[in-house]
Amino acid sequence: MTATLDQVYQRLFLAYGHQHWWPGKTPFEVMVGAVLVQNTAWKNVERAIANLRDRDLLCPRALYQLPVEELAELIRPAGYYRIKARRLHNLLKMVAERYDSSLETMFQSDLDTLREELLSVNGVGPETADSILLYAAGMPTFVVDTYTQRVFARHGWIDFDAGYHEIKEYFESGLPRDPHQYNEYHALLVRVGHLHCRKTPNCDGCPLAELLPDGGPRQPEF
């Protein structure tokens, strides 16, 4: 590649600074938000979490004991609320049965074991699992999302058809095993994605524009 992972990070950080991500007040809020944010905007998740907070339900045991139908109504602002209620309940069931509803105990597990446990929960995919591990537990696992893939593929640093785990390994093998940098890097990629690397790229003013290949952003081959 024409720039190292660290050089890309430094350009983004110089342009945008600390992102203070993830926007949750507690590790449990982060975990809940990681499920609710699937296929929706964060502002909708905030409304759903506010509903849970107003009912004093933002703890694992209380939320697990809530009937799924009631949970679905409370998280309605997050969209796909019936599906997400079942997914969240599945996750809370795992936490209750394996860790007695204690995130502190849960987060004492080693990363690989806990990641496999999370991925075994119906409705928890790699991005959600890694978000919980990185942002709630502070473990060194890189989160890959659409922006990560789009930014790096358009610059020619990865293939457009690269899979989640291939991209994850690309970052983790090229960066120090530092959860703080993983956190900031992912948040910065989300920021540049929102501002510039949308479905239709807007490269004017992008801090990574100088690193594009000749001819501009790469396009997928069909």
N, C-alpha and C positions, 0 to 999 in steps of 0.2 A: 504494500500500500504506500501511497505517497506521504502518509503521516502516520505516526504511531498512535496507539490508543491514548497514551498520555498526552500527546500534542492535541488531539481532538478534545480531550477533557479540558485542557488548559484554555483552549480557545473559547469553549462554551462557558467555562467558569468566569473567565475574564469579561465576557459579554453580559452574563446574567447574574453572577454571584450565587450565594447560598440560596437554595430553594425551600429550605425548611419543610421537607417532605418526609414522612407522610402526614397529612393534616388530620391526625387523630389525637385526642387528649390522653388516652390510655392505650396500652397494648391490646386490650380487649376491643376497644373501639376500632383500632386498626384492623384487627382480625375480622370483625363484623363488616367493616367497610370494604375489605378485600373481596368479600363475597358479594356484597350489594352493588359494587361498582361495575360488575360485569354488564357490558352492553348498555351503559348509561353514563350520564355526566355526573361529576362529583357533586354538583349543587343539588341534584336529586337525592343522592346518598345522604347528604347533610340533613335534609328534611326528614328522611326516614330515621336517621340516628337521633335527631332531636325528639321525634315521637317516642322512641325507646327511652331516652333520657328523662323525658317528662313523666314517664310511667315508672321510673326508677328500676329499669330492667337491664341496665348495662353492666351486668355481671354474668358469668357463665352459667351458674346454677339457676338463677332466676329466669334467664331467658330460655334455658333448656326446659324448664318446667311449664313454660307458657304453651298453651295449645297452639298447634301449628296454624290453625285458622285465625286465631287472634294475632299471631305474629305476622301473618300475611297482610292483614289489614293495617297494622302499624307501619309496615315497610312499603306500603302501596306506592308512595312517591318515587321509590327507586325503580319502578317498572318491573315487568315480569315477576310480580310480587309473589304469586303462588309458587312458581318454580323456585325463586330465591328463598322463600320461607322453608321449603323442603330441604334445599341445599344447606342452608344455615343450620337447620335442626339436625341434619346428618352430621355436620361438623361438631355441633355442641354435644351430640350423643357420643362421639368418639372421645371428646375431651372429658365428658362425665365418666364414661366407662373405663377409660384407660388411665386417667389422671385425676379422678375425683373432682372434676371441674376446676382444677387448679392450673392456671397458665404458668405459674411459677414452677410447678413441678414439671409440667409439659416442656417448658423451655430449657430444662436441665438435660433433656435427651440430646444425644449427638445428632448433628445435622442430617446425616444420611438416613438414619433411622426415622427421625421425625418427618423428613420429607416423604419417605415411602408411606408412612402412616397417613399423612395428609392426602397424598395422591390416591390412597385406597378409599377415601371418602367419596361417595357418589356426588358429583357436582363440583368437586375441587380439582381443577386442572393445574398444569405446571405454573402458569403465571400467578394464579391465586395462591398456590402453595408457597411459591418463592416470595411473594409479597408478604405473606404472614411471617415467613422465616426471617426475611431481611428487616422489614419495618416494624413488626411487633416483637420478634425475638432478638433482633440485632445480630443475626447469624450471617456469615459471609457467603451468600448465594446471590448471584446476579439475576435480576428480573428482566425478562425480555418481553417487549410488547410490540405493537404494530409500528410505533414510531422508531424503535430500535432497528427493526428490520428495514424499514423504508429508508431511513437516513443512510445507513451503511450500504445498502444495496445500490442506492442512487449514486453513491460515490465510487462504486465499484470495489468495495472492500469485502463484501460477501455476495453470494449469489441471491437472486430474488427468490429462489425456491429453497433456500436454506431453512432447515427446520429449527424448532425451538431449542432443542438441546445442542444442536450444532452451533447456534449463535451464542448460547450460554457458555459453552466451552471456549469459544473464540474469545470472549471477554475475560473469562476467569483464568485462562492460560496466559493472557497478555497483561494482566494487572496484578498488583499485590493483593493478597487475600485480606482485604480490608473492607468490612461492612460499611464503614462511613463513606469511603469512596464509591462503593457500589451504589449506595443510597443516592449520593449526590449526582453520580453519573447518569443513573436512570432518570432522575428528576430533570436534569438538564436536557436529556434527549426528549423528554416529554415537552419541555418548554420550547425547544427549537422546532419540534414537530408541530406544536400548536401554531407557532408564529410563521413558520416557513415551509416545513416539509409536510404539507397537507397532501390530499389526494392529487390535487393539481399544485405542483411546486411553485413557491414564490421565493426565488433565490435572492432577490434584491435585499441587501442589508444582512443577509445570513452570515454569521461568523464562520461558517464552514464553506462558503461559496468559493473561496480561492482554492479549495481542495478538490473541487469537482474535476472530473476528467474533461479533456478537450471535447467540445461539443455540448457541454452541459450535462444535466442529470441523466444517468443511464435509465433506460426503460426496459421492462421485462420483455423477454422474447416469447412469442406464442407460436 
